[in-house]
């Protein structure tokens, strides 16, 4: 049986990113996999890579030696057959929680060795799900496409073949009238969410199943 780790790197449980990660996890589970769903922001405190180079020493080669809330997550990913990662777009990048996991996941396999740049011998399939309140049609214009392509290239080099799923123009809050946000059309946001988001959930489900 396949083992899939699904990580929600959004601090907002139950919202867009969380729902898409859960849909992908459900797809993997119903395709026959065992799935662990992890909410990063519910873990014990953790941090990004501290550049201690413990993962470069012979005794702990290829393993992050920092001990905190991410330690068990990294251990689970090492044993996994597939990885689902989900993060919203905050200020033109993925969340701080995602970045912390990403830094430690990637750096532990980077050898600084020309002959063998990647020491990870257990490459796995990766599904990266991203959400944003801006529309997907302007991703190229504002640099989101190139940002995500950078993540894809690094994940493929050090973790495994990576598929990116994008969900744009998301509904951020239930009631926009509480806020003085003049750049949004609340009615359009709600209508888009009601018609498009169910299709995105279906897409996530199908991509999760394909990991298996």
C-alpha positions as CSV (number, residue, x, y, z in Angstrom):
1,X,0.0,0.0,0.0
2,X,1.3,3.5,-0.9
3,X,2.0,6.0,1.9
4,X,1.2,9.6,1.1
5,X,2.0,12.7,3.3
6,X,-0.3,15.7,2.8
7,X,0.8,19.0,4.3
8,X,-1.4,22.0,4.7
9,X,0.9,25.0,4.9
10,X,-1.9,27.5,5.4
11,X,-2.7,28.9,8.9
12,X,-6.4,29.0,8.0
13,X,-7.9,25.5,8.7
14,X,-11.0,24.8,6.7
15,X,-10.4,27.4,4.0
16,X,-9.4,27.2,0.4
17,X,-5.9,25.6,0.7
18,X,-6.9,23.3,3.5
19,X,-10.0,22.1,1.6
20,X,-7.9,21.4,-1.6
21,X,-5.2,19.5,0.4
22,X,-7.9,17.4,2.0
23,X,-9.6,16.7,-1.4
24,X,-6.2,15.6,-2.8
25,X,-5.6,13.4,0.3
26,X,-9.1,11.9,-0.1
27,X,-8.3,11.1,-3.7
28,X,-5.1,9.3,-2.7
29,X,-6.9,7.5,0.1
30,X,-9.7,6.3,-2.1
31,X,-7.2,5.1,-4.6
32,X,-5.7,2.8,-2.0
33,X,-3.1,4.8,-0.2
34,X,-2.5,5.4,3.5
35,X,-2.5,9.2,4.0
36,X,-1.2,11.4,6.8
37,X,-2.7,14.9,6.8
38,X,-0.5,17.5,8.6
39,X,-1.5,21.1,9.5
40,X,1.8,22.9,9.8
41,X,0.4,25.7,11.8
42,X,-0.9,23.3,14.5
43,X,2.5,21.8,15.1
44,X,4.8,22.6,18.0
45,X,7.0,25.6,17.2
46,X,9.5,25.2,14.3
47,X,11.9,27.2,12.2
48,X,13.5,27.1,8.8
49,X,17.0,25.9,8.1
50,X,19.6,27.3,10.5
51,X,22.6,26.4,8.3
52,X,24.2,24.2,11.0
53,X,25.4,21.8,8.3
54,X,24.6,18.8,10.5
55,X,23.0,17.2,7.4
56,X,26.4,17.3,5.7
57,X,28.3,15.3,8.3
58,X,29.0,11.6,7.7
59,X,27.0,10.4,10.8
60,X,23.9,12.4,9.9
61,X,24.4,12.7,6.2
62,X,21.2,13.7,4.3
63,X,19.1,14.2,7.4
64,X,18.1,17.5,9.0
65,X,19.3,17.3,12.7
66,X,17.2,20.2,14.0
67,X,14.7,19.0,16.6
68,X,11.4,20.9,16.6
69,X,7.9,20.7,15.3
70,X,9.1,19.8,11.8
71,X,11.3,16.8,12.8
72,X,8.5,14.2,12.6
73,X,7.2,15.7,9.4
74,X,10.5,15.3,7.7
75,X,10.8,11.7,9.0
76,X,7.4,10.9,7.6
77,X,8.3,12.4,4.2
78,X,11.4,10.2,4.1
79,X,9.2,7.1,4.3
80,X,6.5,8.4,1.9
81,X,5.7,7.3,-1.6
82,X,4.1,10.7,-2.4
83,X,3.9,14.2,-1.0
84,X,1.0,16.7,-1.2
85,X,2.0,20.3,-0.3
86,X,-0.5,23.1,-0.1
87,X,0.1,26.8,0.5
88,X,-1.6,30.1,-0.2
89,X,0.2,33.0,-1.8
90,X,1.2,35.6,0.8
91,X,2.8,38.8,-0.6
92,X,4.0,37.2,-3.8
93,X,5.4,34.0,-2.2
94,X,4.3,30.9,-0.3
95,X,3.8,31.0,3.5
96,X,6.5,31.3,6.0
97,X,5.5,27.8,7.3
98,X,5.9,26.3,3.9
99,X,9.2,28.0,3.4
100,X,10.5,26.6,6.7
101,X,9.6,23.0,5.6
102,X,10.8,23.6,2.1
103,X,14.3,24.9,3.2
104,X,14.9,21.9,5.5
105,X,13.4,19.3,3.1
106,X,15.6,20.5,0.2
107,X,18.8,21.5,2.0
108,X,19.3,18.1,3.7
109,X,19.7,16.5,0.3
110,X,22.0,19.1,-1.2
111,X,25.6,17.8,-1.0
112,X,27.7,20.6,-2.5
113,X,29.3,17.7,-4.5
114,X,29.7,18.1,-8.3
115,X,29.6,14.3,-8.8
116,X,26.5,13.7,-6.6
117,X,24.6,17.0,-6.0
118,X,21.6,15.2,-4.5
119,X,22.0,12.4,-1.8
120,X,18.3,11.6,-1.7
121,X,17.9,8.1,-3.0
122,X,14.2,7.9,-2.3
123,X,12.6,10.3,-4.9
124,X,8.8,10.5,-4.7
125,X,6.0,12.2,-6.6
126,X,5.0,15.6,-5.4
127,X,1.8,17.6,-5.8
128,X,2.1,21.3,-5.0
129,X,-1.3,23.1,-4.6
130,X,-1.2,26.9,-4.5
131,X,-4.0,29.4,-3.9
132,X,-4.2,33.1,-4.4
133,X,-6.9,35.8,-4.3
134,X,-5.6,37.2,-7.7
135,X,-6.8,35.6,-10.9
136,X,-4.8,32.9,-12.6
137,X,-4.8,35.0,-15.9
138,X,-2.4,37.5,-14.5
139,X,0.1,35.1,-12.9
140,X,2.7,35.6,-15.7
141,X,2.4,39.4,-15.5
142,X,3.0,39.6,-11.7
143,X,5.7,37.0,-11.5
144,X,3.8,34.2,-9.8
145,X,4.4,31.8,-12.6
146,X,8.2,32.2,-12.5
147,X,8.1,31.9,-8.7
148,X,6.2,28.6,-8.8
149,X,8.5,27.3,-11.6
150,X,11.4,27.9,-9.2
151,X,9.8,25.8,-6.6
152,X,9.0,23.1,-9.1
153,X,12.6,22.9,-10.4
154,X,14.0,22.6,-6.9
155,X,11.4,20.0,-5.7
156,X,12.0,17.9,-8.9
157,X,15.8,18.0,-8.3
158,X,15.8,17.1,-4.7
159,X,12.4,15.4,-3.9
160,X,10.8,14.1,-7.0
161,X,8.6,14.7,-10.1
162,X,6.4,17.6,-9.3
163,X,2.9,18.7,-10.5
164,X,1.7,22.2,-9.7
165,X,-2.0,22.9,-9.3
166,X,-3.2,26.6,-9.2
167,X,-6.4,27.9,-7.7
168,X,-6.8,31.7,-8.2
169,X,-9.4,34.3,-7.5
170,X,-10.2,32.6,-4.2
171,X,-12.8,33.8,-1.7
172,X,-10.9,35.2,1.3
173,X,-13.7,35.9,3.8
174,X,-17.3,35.1,4.2
175,X,-18.4,38.7,4.6
176,X,-16.5,41.3,2.6
177,X,-18.7,44.1,4.1
178,X,-16.7,44.0,7.3
179,X,-13.7,45.4,5.5
180,X,-12.9,48.5,3.5
181,X,-11.5,46.6,0.6
182,X,-12.3,48.5,-2.6
183,X,-10.4,46.4,-5.1
184,X,-12.7,43.4,-4.8
185,X,-16.2,42.8,-6.2
186,X,-17.7,40.6,-3.4
187,X,-20.6,39.4,-5.6
188,X,-18.1,38.3,-8.3
189,X,-15.9,36.6,-5.7
190,X,-18.8,34.7,-4.2
191,X,-20.2,33.7,-7.7
192,X,-16.7,32.5,-8.8
193,X,-16.2,30.5,-5.6
194,X,-19.6,28.8,-6.0
195,X,-19.1,27.8,-9.6
196,X,-15.3,27.3,-9.9
197,X,-14.1,26.1,-6.5
198,X,-16.1,22.8,-6.7
199,X,-14.3,22.1,-10.0
200,X,-10.9,22.8,-8.3
201,X,-11.8,20.4,-5.5
202,X,-12.5,17.7,-8.1
203,X,-9.2,18.5,-9.8
204,X,-7.3,18.2,-6.5
205,X,-9.1,14.9,-5.8
206,X,-8.1,13.5,-9.2
207,X,-4.4,14.7,-8.9
208,X,-4.2,13.1,-5.4
209,X,-5.5,9.8,-6.8
210,X,-2.8,9.9,-9.5
211,X,-0.1,10.0,-6.9
212,X,-1.1,6.4,-6.1
